[in-house]
Amino acid sequence: MNTMLLLPNTDEEIMDTHDEDIIITTREGKIIKVTQISGEHYGLTPAELLGKSVLDLEAQGIFSPAITPEVVEKKKKIVTVQTTPSGRKVLITGIPLFNEQREVEFVISYSYELSELIVMKEYLQDLETEMSKVKEELAHLRDQHIQIDGSIMESQSSARAVKTALKMARIDAPIVIHGERGVGKTTLAKFIHSQSNRSDGPFIEVNCSTIPEAVFEIAFIGNQESQSQGYLSLASGGSLVLKELDQLSLASQAKLFYLLNKNTTTRIIALSETPFDELAKEGKLREDLFYLLHIAPIHLKPLRERPEDLEKAISLYVKGFIDQYNDEKKIADDLYIHLLQLEWKGNFRELRNVLERIFITSDSNKITLKDLPLHYQPSEGEQIGIDFDGQTLPHILEFVEKKVLLNTQKRYKTTTEMAHVLGISQPSVVRKLKKYTSSPMEDDMDKIT
């Protein structure tokens, strides 16, 4: 809309605007400016409004009520609803313009038919709903791609673990993280610490299994005689990570429960290879310590059950070695597929170690199955042995699926175990084995489980 200039000789001028219903009046109520759509709500033309008095129009029932007198009287912005001669409702806003004596000199009013406002309101509500959906999707994407230094968390199970970790980081409660060696428990503990309100405090790791039972209590509370600090005071205001808690004797666990129960200044994060509830059932973990710590357990699955993380780790490690050793090398296709099938009982640590070894020792810029240490190499029957060049995608996928399925069958006794490792249902395993095997065992496949 163009700037409006109130000049003495422009009383009869129509403002050059097409999309706003704006009327300007003097303090006495005389209409001195209108737009080209002014009057539509009232059944009048802009020319029929110019020069008229809003008081006369109010008396005629056209402006019901007139807004100018109320704005002049109250000297502030006024919003009200007018009823037009046709019975329609119009929302009108009046704004005062003051002179140097702080008296109202002119009144600018603009109006919208309420039906238009309802449409606008519905649009804004729809827009707000859509934006909420977008925000939720963005939040989900952020959750899916959270970067944790030193760890890879892209699989569904990893994403759930990270989501729980973020939630627990915001509250001051003990946390238990369990999973095999090398799955990233310590890294996740560091992430929780970094996301908490204790991030500026110390992060202290303690391997409980290395503390002699005779000095266990002193290790945690310190020695007054020698004025040495214990782990609890060292970690005050921060996080204390207790590793291999399950390796403690029940007597040491009793002392630990007593100390932790009185602790108010340190967050406790316990790491264990075995779930706490299993340890408690087996009598290896005191019940009182279990209930003190086991509030929101976080399970990190082994790497072999996190195929997305395994794939990502292979790619990232190789890329890192290329940068580290300034040597451009790539993984052969059959080696890549074989790496995805290995059990990796040492998880990320074992994977990184093996990849770095073969990266360094390989004599070619293409690392092959032959570069693997002997006990990692596949037997002749396990080798994929496929040349991707010239093959269609369905053929490649079917060939690889068959090899992976048969290799998995050699490692596990039941189709239930196979299904768990492969991340598919047990009936799917049975169906695929029937598809790819022709031995007599095929007919008895349903009995394997």
ZAKEDO-876186 format. One line per field, with one value per residue (C-alpha): x, y, z; chain. Coordinates in pm, whole numbers, always signed. Layout:
! ZAKEDO-876186
x: (X, ...)
y: (Y, ...)
z: (Z, ...)
kette: (A, ...)
This chain:
! ZAKEDO-876186
x: (+0, +131, +216, -84, -19, -271, -262, -516, -599, -660, -993, -1154, -860, -909, -606, -437, -495, -712, -694, -764, -1082, -938, -1125, -972, -1185, -1130, -1182, -1532, -1611, -1586, -1461, -1168, -999, -1118, -980, -1130, -1307, -1437, -1815, -1852, -1949, -2220, -2360, -2206, -1942, -1620, -1746, -2068, -1861, -1623, -1723, -1994, -2012, -1982, -2234, -2491, -2412, -2456, -2795, -2896, -2801, -2512, -2232, -2364, -2185, -1946, -1596, -1452, -1628, -1505, -1144, -1151, -1298, -1062, -757, -646, -687, -1040, -1161, -1532, -1787, -2022, -2347, -2402, -2744, -2752, -2698, -2338, -2080, -1766, -1464, -1343, -1029, -986, -643, -591, -342, -237, -134, +140, -97, -155, -514, -670, -654, -753, -882, -777, -1010, -988, -1232, -1267, -1581, -1586, -1635, -1298, -1138, -1283, -1126, -795, -820, -884, -589, -362, -480, -408, -69, +6, -91, +131, +422, +378, +405, +718, +870, +796, +953, +1262, +1289, +1265, +1534, +1757, +1709, +1796, +2118, +2258, +2634, +2817, +3192, +3358, +3041, +2793, +2423, +2213, +2022, +1673, +1790, +2074, +1834, +1611, +1911, +2018, +1664, +1650, +1997, +1891, +1581, +1780, +2051, +1797, +1708, +1939, +1890, +2121, +2161, +2252, +2398, +2448, +2588, +2886, +3242, +3312, +2952, +3000, +2884, +3153, +3101, +2729, +2803, +3021, +2740, +2491, +2734, +2784, +2409, +2335, +2345, +2665, +2856, +3097, +3173, +3423, +3373, +3539, +3560, +3618, +3684, +3529, +3685, +4038, +3970, +4090, +3808, +4016, +4038, +3709, +3540, +3849, +3868, +3525, +3530, +3904, +4145, +4123, +4468, +4642, +4386, +4332, +4007, +3787, +3606, +3281, +3445, +3656, +3340, +3135, +2919, +2983, +2942, +3095, +3100, +3117, +3249, +3220, +2996, +2887, +3244, +3218, +3170, +2838, +3024, +3167, +2825, +2681, +2941, +2875, +2499, +2555, +2784, +2571, +2253, +2400, +2541, +2370, +2637, +2739, +2549, +2608, +2629, +2678, +2810, +2766, +2801, +2507, +2162, +2112, +1786, +1964, +2242, +1986, +1802, +2128, +2216, +2521, +2380, +2234, +1864, +1899, +2173, +1960, +1663, +1884, +2041, +1803, +1567, +1598, +1830, +1976, +2066, +2327, +2298, +2609, +2737, +2631, +2268, +2307, +2362, +2318, +2583, +2816, +2791, +2849, +3142, +3320, +3284, +3392, +3690, +3824, +3778, +3960, +4253, +4274, +4318, +4543, +4785, +4742, +4679, +4376, +4238, +3896, +3725, +3646, +3277, +3310, +3520, +3263, +2981, +3189, +3266, +2891, +2847, +3118, +3012, +3245, +3235, +3472, +3230, +3366, +3710, +3760, +3622, +3851, +4153, +4095, +4023, +4333, +4546, +4432, +4446, +4812, +4925, +4741, +4981, +4712, +4479, +4194, +4168, +4044, +3942, +4297, +4420, +4217, +4392, +4342, +4091, +3871, +3876, +3571, +3588, +3552, +3180, +3121, +3273, +3032, +3239, +3027, +3133, +2895, +2986, +2717, +2474, +2124, +2033, +1769, +2025, +2290, +2049, +1920, +2271, +2391, +2079, +2132, +2498, +2426, +2140, +2339, +2643, +2424, +2269, +2615, +2671, +2336, +2144, +1785, +1587, +1479, +1842, +1894, +1590, +1716, +2060, +1930, +1658, +1370, +1087, +1137, +877, +1071, +1389, +1210, +1059, +1391, +1578, +1321, +1374, +1752, +1817, +1750, +1884, +1653, +1683, +1457, +1144, +1217, +1302, +997, +1114, +1451, +1311)
y: (+0, +347, +599, +820, +1196, +1412, +1741, +2026, +2026, +1651, +1615, +1455, +1235, +859, +666, +445, +105, -185, -447, -260, -90, +223, +540, +858, +1106, +1437, +1456, +1590, +1279, +1408, +1145, +1295, +990, +646, +359, +213, -66, +150, +135, -217, -351, -83, -84, +252, +371, +544, +869, +846, +829, +1116, +1435, +1263, +1272, +941, +1076, +1125, +777, +633, +806, +653, +305, +266, +278, +96, +211, +480, +433, +788, +944, +665, +694, +1074, +1037, +763, +876, +521, +239, +96, -233, -302, -491, -299, -424, -320, -235, -582, -743, -853, -823, -617, -598, -237, -92, +281, +440, +800, +1041, +1319, +1681, +1869, +1938, +1562, +1603, +1361, +1531, +1243, +886, +607, +308, -17, -302, -669, -869, -1131, -1411, -1312, -1322, -1666, -1788, -1629, -1785, -2129, -2082, -1982, -2279, -2511, -2346, -2387, -2755, -2804, -2628, -2850, -3155, -3013, -2945, -3303, -3439, -3219, -3332, -3694, -3636, -3472, -3775, -4007, -3823, -3734, -3730, -3878, -3842, -4182, -4382, -4457, -4458, -4482, -4809, -4813, -4971, -4718, -4430, -4554, -4575, -4220, -4090, -4244, -4108, -3754, -3779, -3908, -3645, -3375, -3524, -3595, -3968, -4274, -4442, -4800, -4881, -5245, -5422, -5624, -5492, -5239, -5143, -4781, -4776, -4533, -4310, -4294, -4214, -3921, -3805, -3811, -3608, -3353, -3307, -3268, -2966, -3121, -3087, -2834, -3071, -3361, -3691, -3967, -4332, -4609, -4976, -5136, -5476, -5335, -5192, -5421, -5500, -5392, -5030, -5016, -4766, -4543, -4537, -4377, -4142, -4068, -4085, -3812, -3889, -3843, -3583, -3769, -3740, -4032, -4087, -3933, -3606, -3596, -3633, -3389, -3172, -3404, -3768, -4084, -4380, -4719, -4990, -5365, -5311, -5674, -5786, -5651, -5887, -5863, -5713, -5434, -5385, -5330, -5059, -4903, -4893, -4716, -4455, -4394, -4374, -4072, -3915, -3594, -3417, -3671, -3836, -4212, -4393, -4769, -4979, -5354, -5625, -5814, -5659, -5567, -5760, -6080, -6018, -5961, -6284, -6477, -6330, -6148, -5803, -5690, -5611, -5274, -5164, -5284, -5071, -4771, -4765, -4949, -4662, -4623, -4890, -4832, -5134, -5105, -5403, -5573, -5452, -5771, -5681, -5323, -5365, -4992, -4905, -5176, -5050, -4692, -4790, -4972, -4670, -4418, -4621, -4672, -4302, -4217, -4443, -4284, -3944, -4074, -4267, -4050, -4361, -4403, -4757, -4919, -5234, -5501, -5588, -5949, -5841, -5576, -5831, -6076, -5809, -5754, -6124, -6161, -6178, -5903, -6020, -5734, -5495, -5152, -5211, -5539, -5400, -5097, -5309, -5553, -5279, -5083, -5398, -5490, -5128, -5102, -5446, -5455, -5419, -5300, -5003, -5255, -5452, -5808, -6115, -6245, -5949, -6060, -6249, -6623, -6676, -6399, -6535, -6728, -7095, -7190, -7259, -6927, -6704, -6486, -6494, -6261, -6015, -5719, -5600, -5682, -5823, -5689, -5561, -5835, -6101, -5950, -5914, -6269, -6409, -6219, -6306, -6674, -6664, -6466, -6696, -7016, -6878, -6775, -7122, -7271, -7052, -7089, -7398, -7276, -7061, -6854, -6758, -6691, -6463, -6268, -6212, -6128, -5896, -6075, -6300, -6673, -6769, -6552, -6744, -7076, -6957, -6827, -7144, -7350, -7122, -7153, -7511, -7836, -8082, -8327, -8093, -7855, -8058, -8064, -7695, -7615, -7869, -7705, -7461)
z: (+0, -90, +180, +267, +287, +466, +277, +308, -62, -97, +77, -225, -321, -332, -203, -459, -304, -411, -140, +185, +307, +472, +569, +718, +905, +1083, +1458, +1385, +1184, +828, +580, +390, +238, +122, -83, -398, -210, +74, +107, -34, +308, +337, -16, -107, -353, -237, -389, -185, +135, +69, +248, +453, +833, +1015, +1265, +987, +848, +1197, +1228, +894, +1022, +778, +1035, +1337, +1546, +1415, +1548, +1513, +1817, +2048, +1924, +1973, +2320, +2447, +2247, +2176, +1930, +1930, +1783, +1746, +1535, +1306, +1162, +800, +650, +494, +836, +779, +1056, +997, +1228, +1230, +1387, +1454, +1515, +1634, +1473, +1711, +1652, +1838, +2130, +2168, +2055, +1808, +1467, +1238, +1273, +1041, +1032, +839, +826, +736, +695, +968, +716, +565, +909, +974, +651, +752, +1097, +949, +715, +1000, +1205, +912, +869, +1239, +1222, +919, +1090, +1395, +1170, +1008, +1351, +1458, +1140, +1187, +1550, +1433, +1172, +1433, +1656, +1371, +1288, +1627, +1602, +1901, +1882, +1871, +1807, +1532, +1621, +1304, +1347, +1499, +1823, +1852, +1788, +2070, +2302, +2216, +2263, +2612, +2686, +2593, +2809, +3107, +3059, +3141, +3481, +3772, +3817, +3803, +3465, +3375, +3031, +2943, +2640, +2520, +2531, +2260, +2175, +2287, +2651, +2770, +2467, +2537, +2902, +2789, +2560, +2850, +3062, +2781, +2742, +3113, +3343, +3485, +3158, +3311, +3600, +3609, +3426, +3629, +3518, +3772, +3696, +4005, +3941, +3996, +4345, +4629, +4868, +5170, +5047, +4859, +5093, +5114, +4733, +4721, +5023, +5054, +5347, +5610, +5752, +5421, +5312, +4987, +4795, +4698, +4369, +4497, +4596, +4279, +4070, +4280, +4055, +3762, +3663, +3810, +3571, +3741, +3510, +3572, +3872, +3838, +3922, +4278, +4572, +4755, +5054, +4837, +4682, +5031, +5100, +4762, +4823, +5155, +4996, +4689, +4892, +5077, +4760, +4648, +4445, +4182, +3900, +3882, +3547, +3579, +3291, +3267, +3007, +3157, +3216, +3582, +3612, +3504, +3757, +4032, +3945, +3953, +4294, +4155, +4227, +4559, +4542, +4716, +4471, +4182, +4287, +4356, +4009, +3776, +3691, +3314, +3169, +2823, +2610, +2336, +2104, +1963, +1630, +1452, +1533, +1408, +1031, +957, +1216, +1085, +727, +838, +1058, +775, +547, +812, +932, +579, +502, +825, +735, +388, +554, +832, +610, +299, +91, -134, -98, -132, -8, -269, -302, -187, +113, +205, +202, +405, +666, +708, +793, +1057, +1423, +1554, +1914, +1998, +1827, +1717, +1867, +1683, +1357, +1365, +1450, +1163, +909, +1006, +984, +634, +520, +619, +503, +170, -123, -362, -367, -361, -36, -94, +105, +81, +284, +587, +868, +815, +1096, +949, +595, +474, +396, +32, +76, +250, -14, -203, -522, -733, -995, -984, -1333, -1587, -1329, -1275, -930, -860, -953, -726, -434, -467, -494, -190, +12, -57, +48, +363, +459, +409, +589, +882, +888, +948, +1254, +1431, +1535, +1499, +1260, +1560, +1628, +1258, +1248, +1549, +1397, +1049, +1180, +1004, +1121, +1180, +913, +666, +746, +691, +364, +230, +330, +139, -160, -162, -47, -227, +30, +215, +509, +319, +391, +764, +790, +1003, +1259, +1313, +1565)
kette: (A, A, A, A, A, A, A, A, A, A, A, A, A, A, A, A, A, A, A, A, A, A, A, A, A, A, A, A, A, A, A, A, A, A, A, A, A, A, A, A, A, A, A, A, A, A, A, A, A, A, A, A, A, A, A, A, A, A, A, A, A, A, A, A, A, A, A, A, A, A, A, A, A, A, A, A, A, A, A, A, A, A, A, A, A, A, A, A, A, A, A, A, A, A, A, A, A, A, A, A, A, A, A, A, A, A, A, A, A, A, A, A, A, A, A, A, A, A, A, A, A, A, A, A, A, A, A, A, A, A, A, A, A, A, A, A, A, A, A, A, A, A, A, A, A, A, A, A, A, A, A, A, A, A, A, A, A, A, A, A, A, A, A, A, A, A, A, A, A, A, A, A, A, A, A, A, A, A, A, A, A, A, A, A, A, A, A, A, A, A, A, A, A, A, A, A, A, A, A, A, A, A, A, A, A, A, A, A, A, A, A, A, A, A, A, A, A, A, A, A, A, A, A, A, A, A, A, A, A, A, A, A, A, A, A, A, A, A, A, A, A, A, A, A, A, A, A, A, A, A, A, A, A, A, A, A, A, A, A, A, A, A, A, A, A, A, A, A, A, A, A, A, A, A, A, A, A, A, A, A, A, A, A, A, A, A, A, A, A, A, A, A, A, A, A, A, A, A, A, A, A, A, A, A, A, A, A, A, A, A, A, A, A, A, A, A, A, A, A, A, A, A, A, A, A, A, A, A, A, A, A, A, A, A, A, A, A, A, A, A, A, A, A, A, A, A, A, A, A, A, A, A, A, A, A, A, A, A, A, A, A, A, A, A, A, A, A, A, A, A, A, A, A, A, A, A, A, A, A, A, A, A, A, A, A, A, A, A, A, A, A, A, A, A, A, A, A, A, A, A, A, A, A, A, A, A, A, A, A, A, A, A, A, A, A, A, A, A, A, A, A, A, A, A, A, A, A, A, A, A, A, A, A, A, A, A, A, A, A, A, A, A, A, A, A, A, A, A, A)
